[in-house]
């Protein structure tokens, strides 16, 4: 018995020693952090004030652009440091060190996409004044970290401008769906990524009753996380003055306005990714066939650090392969190479910087011509009455006839495209006679009234342009498109439209399920009667919306992500079961089901997936849905006929993204639910009387 106990004791000792060894190895892998005092001293170089308005929105005023970026980094850290910190760690490929195995795939993708080799090779090529801005933003985050060391994860510091640059290199391709392509290859049955959407719309003076130019900024994003909107107003003594939406880790306004112009972004999904099936040498798995010859992979190794429990982190060594096509994935279905728009691109911050500084249409279009953003639609408007739509993209220069939407043979070098089509060949529509441009994640060939629309025949099929229409796009035509004397009130009413068009996929599904013979199924017959009588609206008091929304939402999300979708009748039966089980009836008011929750706030909310007032609901165990995305940060931007700016906005929660103890954690939610807005105090004169806090970050 003694030898058994000794053996167990010895084994436990080995386990403890192994754990200590892993902890020591992990600690040795961390970069040397600067001293807290060094970060505090560095912050004193920046001349900046942060003013918080009535709603907690930061108004950052810096002497130079770098000063302003420093203040923005600090203010954003005050409100959302946890998310910002995780964005940096994910970009570095070390998020699994704190998040565990679920984050390991993200860390691997960072290596797969060559984020850091790209960043390190090109960062110094960015203009010095731009690098100063990114470094200053990083310093602002670092100051907050120095002041709150208890919130800092090991390995975060030092934070640098390269971290900010790498964030753009990493994130941009995911907006057109590269993440979905990777998931389909590596895990066909994996849950889909969050659905993406957006509305952007502009009207010219000719379409307004009062001669005003109007812009709707209405991106649809998750409510929280690395691509959730953060509102700020930023101004410097060097002419940078913007208001709008920022992401965690971004020093630049991504969409919104300055004094003379503005723009809205929507997600586009042209065919910007090509998948190649590789033939592997049976005698040497490190080679693939190309043009009749075996060619070596470019192979390197990365070490993923994966948290097991407590402070114990396991190093995992993984191979990273590249072919001449691009990154390579070894899957159960075979070995595939990926070539995608934005591969090796590093100039994204330069384009955003130029957009932020543009003062008129010519400067703004010159910024777009930087051609560094792989995708995204732009809807533009300015004080001079110009409006425009750009179906922006780095469209691959495909010169060979092939099925570019399918999996391509990887052994032909002629199928490996080089470079992109010139930026001027991107679909664009400027100052159409109708005075209307819009996009709601639909085809670029419906961006205005019919007479003004671009023609598909003018663009080669190899560009892979979308041909779809969303309900939101149809409703834009049926509301804004039918209104030739737009006012502030009608513009707002059209934005908060909650109806489904007869031409929409939702109503097509409703027609399909109501045409089925119920064959004695009383619940199905009752559900069909409810859907036939439904007024096609997602109002909180509507008694047909619950069945329609619960039936169609899973299908819409699956289609959006390119995943297999359930049949409408099967989805309807699931909705019937949910409503009977949890509400005791098939026609509860939509507001009983559709909720927005934030801290102690729990309210019914109008809208549904793919209504213009967009709400994505996450199903809960009690049968309700909790809004977790869709309409988030919204801006109404107006230049009157004299060119004077007026701006209003609303956020689904408030400026305090993570601080549940803040009065601004959910103070905008009731306004958001009521489909109301608050003023954007853009100028110093407008801000007077609305400053609730005024401080210098280095003196906090």
N, C-alpha and C positions, 0 to 999 in steps of 0.2 A: 504493500500500500504506500510505503514511504517513497519508493521509486516512482510510483505513479504521480504522487503529489509533487515530487521534485520535477518530474517531466512537465507537468502542467505549469508549475512555477517558472521553469526555464522557458517554456513556450511563450508564456505571458511576458516574460522579460524581453524575449526576442521581438514580440509584437510592439512593446513599448519602445524598444530601441529603434525599430523600423519606423515607427511613427515619428519619433524625435528626429530621425535622419531625414524623413520626408519634409518635416517642418523646417529643418535647417537648410536643406537644399532649396526649398521654395524661397526662404528669406534671402538666400544668397543670390537668387535670380532677379530680385527686385532692383530697380534703379536707385541710386543714391538720391535721397530726397534733399532738397535745399532746406536750410534751417528756417524755422518759423520767423525769426527776426529778419532774415534776408528777404523774405517775401513781404514782410511789413514795411521794410525800408524801401524796397523797390516800388511799392504802391505810391509812395510819396512823390514820385516823379510825375504822376498824372494829375492834371488840372481838370476836374470834372465834378459836377453836382448831379445828384439824382433827386428829382422831385416826384413824390407820389401824389396822384390826384385823388378825387373823391372816391374813385373805384379802385384805388391801389395801383393803377397803371403807371409804370415808370416813365418819366419824361427826363431823358438823359441829355445834359448840356455840357459839352466838352470844348476846351479851347481849340484843340486839333481833332482831326478824325480819329487818331489813335486814342486820345483822351476819351472821346465819346465811346469808342469800342470797349475800352477798359470799364467804363461805367455800366455799359450794357451787360458785359460779362458778369459783373458783380451783382447787378440787379436781378438778372435771370437766375443767378445762383441762389439769391435770397429766396426766390419763389419756387425753384425747381432743381435744387442742387443734386438730389438723388438721381433724377433722370439724366441730367447733364453729365454727371460722373459716370453713369453706366454707358452713355453714348461714347465717351472717350475710351473706356475700357473695352467696349465692343469693337471700336475702330482699331484699337491696338491688337485685337485678337486675344485678349486675356480676360474676357468677361466670365468664362467658366471658373476662373479662380475664385470668384465670390458667389457665382450663381449656380455652380454645379454642372452636371452632365447635360442638362437641357440647353445650356448656352454653348456647349462645345461645337455644335455644327456652325454656329455663327462665327466662332473663332477660326474654324477651319476655312470658311468661305473668305475671311479676310486674307488669309494666306493664298488661297486658290486664285483670287482676283488680283494678286500682286499689288495690294493697296500700298504697302510700305516701300517696296522697290520703286514703284511709280512716284510716290511722294518724295523719297530721298533723292531720286535722280533729277527731279524737276523743280523742287521748291525754290531753289535759289534763282530760277529763271523768272519767277513772278516779280513784278515791279517792287522796288524797295518800300515805297509808301504803302503798298497793299500788304506786304509782309509785316510792316509795323502795326497795321490794324489788327491782323490776326494774332500777332504776338501780344498786343495790348489786351485783346479780348481774353486770351489765355491767362494773362496776368490778373485780370479782374476776377476770374474764377479762382485763381490761386490765392488771391487775397482772402476771399471768403473762406477757402479751405484753411488758411493759416489762422483765421479768427475762430474757426469751428473745427478744431482738429479731431474732435470726437465723431464727426460725420464723415471723415475721410477714410476711404478704403486703402489698404496697403498697396503701394505701387502707382497710385494716381499721380503723385508729384515726382518730378517736375512736369508741369503742363506747358506745352510749347505751341508756337504757330504751326509747326508741322502736324500736330494733332488736329488742328482745325482744318488744315488743308486735306489731311487724310480722310476726315469725315465726309467731305464732298466727294472725293474719289470713291469712297465706299458706298455711299447712299444712292447716288444719282441713278445708276442702272436699275435699281429696284422699283423706281416709279413707273416704268413701263412694263414691269412684270418679269424681270430676270429671276427674282426670287421664286416665282411660280414655276419657271422652267427648271430651275435647279431641284425644286421639290418633286416635280413630276418624274425627273430622271432618277433621283435617289430614293424616293419613298412615295410611290404612286398612290398609296392609300392614306397618306398623311393628311391631317386637317388643313384646309386651304388657308392661305394668308388672309388678313383682313381685307374685305372688299374696299376698293378705292373708287372715288367718284369726285364730282365737283360741278359747280355751275359758274360760268363767267359770262357776263353780258354787258354790252355798252350800247347806248343810243346817242345819236348825234342831235344837234340843235334842230335839224329839220324834222325830227320825229317827236319833238317836245312841244307842249302847249305854251311853255314859257321861254323857249329858246335856250334851254340849259343842255349841257352835256352830262350824261350820267353813266356811272360805272358800278357794276355789282361785283364785289369780291366775295366768293362763296365756295371756298374749297371744302371738300368733305374728307375729314380725317378722323382717326381714332381720338377719343376724348382725352386720353392720357398716353404717355410713352414717348419714344424718341422722335415721332413725327406728329406730335400734338402741337397746336398753335399757341404761341405766346405773343401777347400784344405789347408793343412799346412805341414810344415816340423818341426819335434820336436826332440830335442836332449838334453840329460843331461849328466853330468859327471859320472853318475852311469850306463851308458850303454844303456839307452833307446834312440833309434835313428830310427825314422820312417818317412815315407812320404806317404801321401795318403788322403783318405776321412774321414771326421769327420761329425757327425750330431750335431745340436745345443743341448748342454747339455751333450755331450760325451767327456770326457778327453782322450779317447783312439782312436787310429786309427782303424777304423772298417774294411777297406780293403785298400790294397796298398802294401808297401814293406818296409823292412829294408835293411841292406847292403847285406845280404846273402840269403834272401828268401822273398816270397810275396804270396799273395792270392787274389782271387776275390770272391765275394759273388753273388749268384743269389737267387731269391725267389723260394722256393719250396712249393707245396701245397699237401702234403700227407694228409690223413684223420686223423687229430690230435684232432678233436672235436667230442664229442658225446652228443647228445641231448636226454633228457629223458622227456617223458610226465608224469606228476605227477597226481595222483588221490587225490583230496582234500576231507577231511572229511566234509560231508554236515552239520554236527552239530558243526564243529569247523574249520573255514577256516585257522587256524594257524597250522593245522596238515595235513600230507600226509601219504599215505599208503606205508608200506614197509614190505615185507614178511608176509602179513596178519595182520599187526598191525598198529595202528595209531602212528605216530611219530611227535614230535613237530619240527617246523622250528627253526633254530637259527635266531633270529630276533633282529635287532638293528635299530636305526634311525640315519640319517644324515641330516644336515641342508645345503641345497644348497642356495647360495646367488646369486640372479639373478638381474642384473641391469635393472631398469625400464627406467629411463631417468636421465640425469645429475648425481648428486651424490646420487640419491635415489636407494637403493638396498633392494629388498624384500627377507626376509628369507623364504625358503620353506622347510618344514620338510617331508622327505620321508623315508619309510621303506626299509631296505635292508634285504633280506631273503637268507638263505643258507640251503641246505639240505645236507645229507651225500654225495650226488653226487658232489655238488659244488654250484656256484651261481644260484639263482632262479629268473626267470622273469615271471611276471604276464602279460599276453597279451590277446587280444581279441580272439585269437585262443585257449587259455588254459594256464595252468601253466606249465612251463618247467624248468628243471634243466640242467645245462651245466657242463660237465667235459672236461678239455682241457689240452693239453701239456703245461707245464710251469706254471701250477697252483701252487702257493706257492713257486715258484722258486726264489731264491735271489742271486745266485752265478754268474750271468751273467758278472758283472765287473771283477770277478776273472778270468774267461775264456779269456776275451778280454785282460786283463793285461798279462796273460801268453802267449797268442799269440803274443802280441807286443814285448815280451822279448825273444821269441824263436830264437835260432841262427842256428839250423839245423833241418832236417826233424824229427829226434827222439824227440827233444824238442817240436816241433810244434804239432806232433801227440799226445804227452803227454798232451799238452794244450787242444786239441780237446777232449781228454778223460775226461776232467773235466765234460763234458756232461751237461752243464748248459744252452745252447742255444736251445730253443724248436724246431727250424727248421733253414733253410738256407743251400743252397749248398755251398761248398767250392771247388774252383779250385786252386791248389797249384803248385808252381814252385820254384826252388832254384838254387844257384850258382853251386852246385855239379851236376846239370843236372837231378835231380829228378822232376817228375811231378805226380800229383795225383788229384783224384776227390772223394769228400766225400759228400754223400747225407745225411747230418747231420740231426738228429732229435731225439727228445724224443718220441720214438714210444711207445704208450700205450701197456702194457702187457695184451692184451686181450686174455683170456684163454677159453672163452665160445663161442660156435657157435652161431652167431647172425648176423642180417643184420646191421652191424655197420655203414653203410652209411645212414640208415634211422633213423626215430625217434624211440627210444627204449622205452619199457615199464619201468616206473620209480618205479614199486613196487617190483622189483627183485634185491636183493642185489648182486646176482652172476654176474649181468651185470655191476657192478661198479668196473672197473679195478683198480688195485693197482700197482703203480710204472711203470717203463719203461723197455723195452728190453735192454740188455747190449749194450753199445756203440759199441763194436766190431761187433755187428750184423747189424749195419747200413750199407747200400750199400756203398762200397768203391772200388776204382780202382786205383792201384798204379803202376807206371812205366810200362804201357802196351807196348807190342812189337811195336805197330804202332807208338809210340811216340806222341800220341795225346790224350788229354782229353778236354771235353767241356761240358757246359750246357747252355741252353737258355730257362729255365723254362719248360723243357720237361721231359719225363720219364728218370729215372736213368738207364734204360736198353739200352739207346743209348747215351753213353758218350764217345765213341771212334769208331774205325772201328769194323765191325761185329765180327771178330775173337776174339776181346778182350773184348767185352761187357759182363756185368753181365747177369745172366740168371734169368728170373722171377721165375722159378720153385724153385730157391734156397731161396726164401723169402716167408713167409706165407701171404696169402691174407689179414689177419687181420691187417697187417701193413698199408694197404690202400695206397700203392705206386702209383704214377702217371703212366699212360700208354699213355699219349698224346705226340704229336709232334707239335711244333710251326713251322711257316715258317722259323724263324731264325735258328732253329735246323736243318731243312732240308738244308738250305743254308750253314750252317757250314760244313755239310758233302759234299756238292757239290763244296765248295771253298777250305777251309782249308783241308778237307778230301781228295781232289783230288790232293793236292800239296805235293809232297814228297821231295822237295828241297826248303824249304821256305827261303826267304830272308826278309830283312827289308821292302823292297818295296812291295813284295807280301803279307806279313803279314798285312801291312797297307791297301792295296787294298781290301783284303778279309774282313777286319773289316768294311770298308765303303761301303760294298755291298748294293745295293738298289733294288735288284731283288726279285721276288716271284718265288718260286719253283712250278713246275707243281703239286707236291704232297701236296701243301699247301691248307689250308682251303680257302684262298682268291681265288685261281684259281678254286677250286671246286665250289665256288659261282658264279664265272664268267661263268663257263661252264653251270651251272644251268640256269642262266638268259638268256644266249644266245641261249639256246635250246627251249625257250618258243615261241609259235606262237604270233607275235605282233598283229595279227588280225586287221590290218589296222591302228594301232597306229603309226603314222609317227615318233614321238619322240622316242618311244621305239625301233623301227626298226633302227633308226639312232644310238641310244645308243648301240644297239647290234653290229652294224657294227664297231663302234669305239672300243668296247671291244674285238671283234674278231681280230682286227688289232693291238691291243695293244702289245707292246714288253715286258710286265710284269715287267717294271721298274718304279721306282718313282723318275725319274730325273726331275729337275725343268723345263726343256724344253719339257718334254713328254706331248703329247696331249691326252693320254688315261688314265693317272694316276688319274686325278681328278675324273672321273666317278667311277673308280674302288675303289679308296680310300674312297670317300664319301659314296659309297654303303656299303663297308665292315667294315669300322671302327666302326660304332655303334654296329654291330653284334659281332665283335671281343671283344669289351669292355664288352658287356653284357655276352658273354660266359665266359670271364675271371673271371667275378664276380659272375657267377652262376645265372644270372638273365634271365628272358624270353627275347629272341632276336627277332627282327622283321624278317619276311621272306625276303630273298634276293631281290625278285622282288619288294616288298613294299619299301625296302630301296633304291633300284635303282630308283624307281619313285620319291622318295623324293630328291635324288641327281639330277635327271633330272630337277626337278622344281627349285632347288637352282641355278643350273648353268644357266638355261635359264633366270631366273629372274635377276640375278646379273651380268652375264657375256655375255648374249645374244647369247651364243653358248654352245654346250655340250662338246666341246673339247678345253677349254682354256689351256694354258700352266700350268703345275702343280705349278710352282713358282708364278703365278698370284694368286693362291688360297692359297697355303701353305706358311705361313709367320712365321718368328720369330721376335718378337717385344720386345724392351727393351729401355725405354726412347725414345730418338730420332732415335734409330736404328730400321729399318723396312726392312727386307731382305727376299728374297725368300730362301727356304731351301729344299734340297733334303731329301728323305726318307719319310716314312709313318709308320703307326701302323704295327708292326710285320715285317718290313724289318730289316736287321741286323744293318743298320744305322737307328735306331728307332726314330720316331717323333710322339708324340701324339698331335693331333691338337684339340683345342677347337673351335667349330663353333662360328662365329661372325655374327652379324645382317647383315653385308654387303656381306655375302656369303663366305668370306674367313675363313681360320682357323688360329688360333694363336698357335704356338707350346708352350706347357706348361709342357711337360714331355717327357720321353723317354731317349735317349742319354743325359747324363748330364756331369758329371766329368768322363773323360776317361784317362786311363794310359796305355802306352806301356812300359813294363819293359823287359829289355834284360840283360842277363849275357853272355858274350862272352865265347869262349871255354877255356879261361884262368880264368874264373870266375869273370871278371870285370863287374861292374854294369853300365848300362846306362838306364836312365828313361826319358820319355817324357809324357806330360799331356796336357789336355785342359779342360776348363770349359765353359759351354754354355753362361755365362755372364761375370764373373770376380770375384775378391776376395771381392769386396764391395757389399755384398748381398743386403743391404737395402739403402745404402747412394747414392742417385741419383746425388749428387753433386761431387762424387768422380770420378777421371779419370779411376778408375777400376770398374766402375758400369757396363760397357758393352764393355770394351776394348778387351775381348777375343772373343766376338760374331762373328766378321768378320772371324777370324781364324777358329772358330767352324763351321761356315757355309761353309767355303772352305775346311773342313775336313783336317785341318792342326793341328799341335801340337806345343808346346813350350818346352824347356828343363826344367827338374826338377833339380835344383842345390842342390844336396843332401849333398855334403861334403862342408867343409869350403873352400877348395881350389876352388871348382867349383863356390861357391857363390861370390868369390872375383871379384870385378868390376861390380857386379850387385846389390849392396845394395843401395837403394834409401832413406831409413830411418833406423835409428839405435837408439833405446831408451830403457830406463828402465821404465816399467809401473808406478812404484811408483813416478817417477819424472816428469810425464806428467802434 
